[in-house]
Amino acid sequence: MTDGSGNKIAAADGWPMLKGEYKTGDKNSCVAVVTCGSHLDDDELISAGAAISGSCKTENLGIEKLVSHIVANPNIRFLIVAGAEVKGHITGEAILMLHQNGISKNRIVGAKGAIPYIENLSENAVKRFMEQIKCIDMINVEDIGAISQKIKECEADDPGAFPAAPLLPSDNDKGKSAGDDSSEDGGDFKNAGNTGGSVSVSEISTLTMITRLKSLDQKIAGIGDYHKFQAGFLAGKMEGFVIGFVLTAIVLTILYILW
């Protein structure tokens, strides 16, 4: 979806909004680069023409930040997914799967990582991410020259800004009133433009903290389940040993009597 005009649209005020390990360049550039688990020379990739370049190690919080930055800048039309894959999280694949398949019940469809759950992005934001950009798979490529060349190729094919206003997280959760703070998720997205209607950085940081706490809860629950399994396994093992010992003693006693 593009008007093909080559026109540019101003990114959301304060873009990029969220803290992270990245460098930024020309906001009007059509290319974003994510280097997954690698810490490459972001300055060089910015010099090559990227609007933003940085690592992304988790398939939940990290990807949520990545998507938030992209949909808040309609000029970004290409996402180069490069760098070493992150063991366990498999973040690069998760990004590609999100772009290709979207989410179902907050889970990235087709992602194989440990916790590929998107909780603070609305379906509208995910759909916008899928429509706005083209993903370029360069996973496990760490050659700065090759990535820089791909950036230039993308710039040459720049279709112009995505024909819609920037999106930013909203403190209204899917139609709830602004004063309703009972929601426990990260809220929906709204058109931000440059009208002063975007949320503050402190509000966005609060959403990020909520997600981190939820992720921690999931991990603690997983550890608890693991320990329960281990305890049950050991208890069952001991019970089996005792039963086997008793049965063996009975059999030997019977044989001794019969003998």
C-alpha positions in Angstrom: 0.0 0.0 0.0 1.7 3.1 -1.2 0.9 6.2 -3.2 4.1 5.8 -5.1 4.6 9.6 -5.0 7.9 9.6 -3.1 6.4 12.0 -0.6 7.6 12.0 3.0 5.5 12.3 6.2 6.9 13.7 9.4 7.6 11.0 12.0 5.8 11.2 15.4 7.0 13.9 17.8 9.9 12.7 19.8 10.7 9.8 17.5 12.2 7.4 18.4 10.2 7.3 21.6 11.6 4.3 23.5 15.0 3.8 25.0 17.2 1.0 23.6 20.5 0.1 22.0 20.2 1.9 18.7 21.5 4.8 16.7 19.4 7.1 14.5 20.0 8.9 11.3 17.7 10.7 8.8 14.1 10.3 9.8 13.1 10.5 6.2 15.1 7.4 5.3 13.0 4.4 4.1 15.3 1.8 5.8 15.5 0.4 9.4 18.1 -2.1 10.4 17.8 -4.6 13.3 21.0 -6.6 14.0 19.4 -9.1 16.4 22.0 -10.5 18.8 25.0 -8.8 17.1 26.5 -5.5 18.1 27.5 -4.2 14.8 28.8 -0.7 13.9 25.4 1.2 13.9 27.2 4.5 13.1 28.4 3.0 9.8 24.9 1.6 9.0 23.5 5.0 9.7 26.1 6.6 7.4 25.0 4.1 4.7 21.5 5.6 4.9 19.5 3.8 7.6 17.0 5.8 9.7 17.6 3.7 12.7 19.9 0.7 13.5 20.3 -1.4 16.6 20.1 -4.8 18.2 17.0 -6.7 19.3 17.5 -9.7 21.7 14.0 -10.6 22.9 11.0 -11.8 20.9 8.5 -9.9 23.1 9.7 -6.6 24.6 12.4 -6.0 22.0 10.0 -6.7 19.1 7.3 -4.5 20.6 9.8 -1.6 20.7 10.9 -2.3 17.2 7.4 -2.3 15.8 6.5 0.8 17.9 9.3 2.8 16.3 8.5 1.6 12.8 4.8 2.4 12.8 5.5 5.8 14.4 7.5 6.8 11.3 5.6 6.2 8.0 8.8 6.9 6.0 10.3 3.5 7.0 9.3 1.1 4.3 12.0 -1.6 4.6 13.3 -3.5 7.6 16.6 -5.3 7.2 16.8 -8.2 9.7 20.5 -9.0 10.0 23.1 -10.1 12.6 23.5 -13.3 14.6 20.3 -15.1 15.6 19.6 -15.0 19.4 19.8 -18.5 20.9 16.6 -19.5 22.7 14.7 -16.3 21.8 15.2 -16.8 18.0 14.4 -13.1 17.6 15.2 -12.7 14.0 12.8 -15.5 12.9 10.1 -14.0 15.3 10.4 -10.7 13.5 9.9 -12.4 10.1 7.0 -14.5 11.4 5.3 -11.4 12.9 5.5 -9.6 9.6 4.4 -12.7 7.6 1.8 -14.2 9.9 0.8 -11.6 12.5 -0.4 -12.8 15.9 -3.1 -15.1 17.3 -4.1 -14.8 21.0 -1.1 -12.5 21.5 1.4 -15.2 20.2 3.5 -14.6 17.1 2.2 -17.2 14.6 5.0 -19.5 13.5 7.6 -18.2 15.9 9.7 -20.8 17.7 11.3 -18.7 20.4 10.8 -19.2 24.2 8.2 -16.5 24.8 7.0 -15.0 21.5 4.1 -13.1 23.0 3.1 -9.6 22.0 1.0 -8.0 24.7 1.4 -4.3 24.3 0.6 -3.9 20.6 -2.9 -3.8 19.2 -4.0 -5.8 16.2 -4.2 -2.5 14.4 -0.5 -1.8 15.1 0.6 -5.3 14.0 -1.4 -5.0 10.8 0.1 -1.6 10.1 3.6 -3.1 10.6 2.8 -5.9 8.2 1.5 -3.4 5.6 4.0 -0.6 6.0 7.3 -2.4 5.5 9.0 -5.1 3.5 11.2 -7.4 5.6 14.5 -8.4 4.1 16.0 -11.6 5.6 19.8 -11.2 6.2 19.8 -13.2 9.5 23.3 -14.3 10.5 24.9 -11.8 8.1 27.3 -9.6 10.0 29.2 -8.1 7.0 28.8 -4.4 7.3 29.6 -3.9 3.6 26.8 -6.3 2.5 24.2 -4.8 4.9 25.2 -1.2 3.8 24.8 -2.3 0.1 21.3 -3.6 0.9 20.5 -0.3 2.5 21.4 1.6 -0.6 19.4 -0.8 -2.8 16.4 -0.2 -0.6 16.8 3.6 -0.8 16.9 3.3 -4.6 13.5 1.5 -4.4 12.0 4.0 -1.9 8.2 4.0 -2.6 7.6 7.1 -0.5 6.0 7.3 2.9 3.2 5.0 3.9 0.0 7.0 3.3 -1.2 7.2 6.9 -0.4 9.2 10.0 2.2 7.9 12.5 0.9 5.6 15.2 1.7 5.9 18.9 0.6 3.9 21.9 -2.6 5.3 23.5 -3.4 5.3 27.1 -7.0 4.4 26.1 -7.4 0.7 26.0 -9.4 -0.2 22.9 -12.1 2.3 23.4 -12.1 2.7 27.2 -12.4 6.2 28.6 -9.2 8.2 29.2 -9.9 8.0 32.9 -10.2 4.2 33.1 -6.9 2.9 34.3 -8.2 -0.6 35.1 -6.6 -2.2 32.0 -3.6 -4.4 32.6 -2.3 -4.5 29.0 -0.4 -1.9 27.0 -3.3 -0.3 25.4 -4.3 0.4 21.8 -2.7 2.7 19.2 -3.9 5.9 17.8 -3.0 8.3 15.0 -0.4 10.6 16.4 0.5 13.0 13.6 2.2 16.1 14.9 -0.9 17.6 16.6 0.4 17.3 20.1 -1.9 14.3 20.8 0.8 11.8 21.3 1.4 10.3 24.7 4.4 11.2 26.8 7.7 9.3 27.1 6.9 8.6 30.7 3.6 6.9 29.8 5.4 4.8 27.2 8.0 3.9 29.7 5.3 2.8 32.1 3.9 0.5 29.4 7.3 -1.0 29.0 7.7 -1.6 32.7 4.3 -3.4 32.8 5.4 -5.7 30.0 8.7 -6.4 31.8 6.8 -7.3 35.0 4.4 -9.6 33.0 7.4 -11.3 31.3 9.0 -11.8 34.7 5.8 -13.3 36.1 5.7 -15.8 33.1 9.3 -16.8 33.8 8.7 -17.2 37.5 5.6 -19.3 36.8 7.7 -21.4 34.4 10.4 -22.0 37.0 7.7 -23.0 39.5 6.2 -25.5 37.2 9.7 -26.9 36.5 10.4 -27.4 40.2 7.0 -29.0 40.7 7.7 -31.4 37.9 11.1 -32.2 39.4 9.7 -32.8 42.8 7.0 -35.0 41.5 9.5 -37.0 39.4 11.8 -37.6 42.4 8.9 -38.5 44.6 7.6 -41.0 42.1 11.1 -42.4 41.6 11.5 -43.0 45.4 8.1 -44.5 45.6 8.9 -46.9 42.8 12.2 -47.9 44.5 10.5 -48.6 47.8 7.7 -50.7 46.2 10.2 -52.6 44.2 12.3 -53.3 47.2 9.3 -54.5 49.2 8.2 -56.8 46.4 11.7 -58.2 46.0 11.9 -58.9 49.7 8.5 -60.7 49.7 9.5 -62.8 46.7 12.8 -63.8 48.2 11.1 -64.7 51.5 8.6 -66.9 49.7 11.3 -68.6 47.8 13.3 -69.1 51.0 10.3 -70.7 52.7 9.6 -73.0 49.7 13.2 -73.9 49.3 
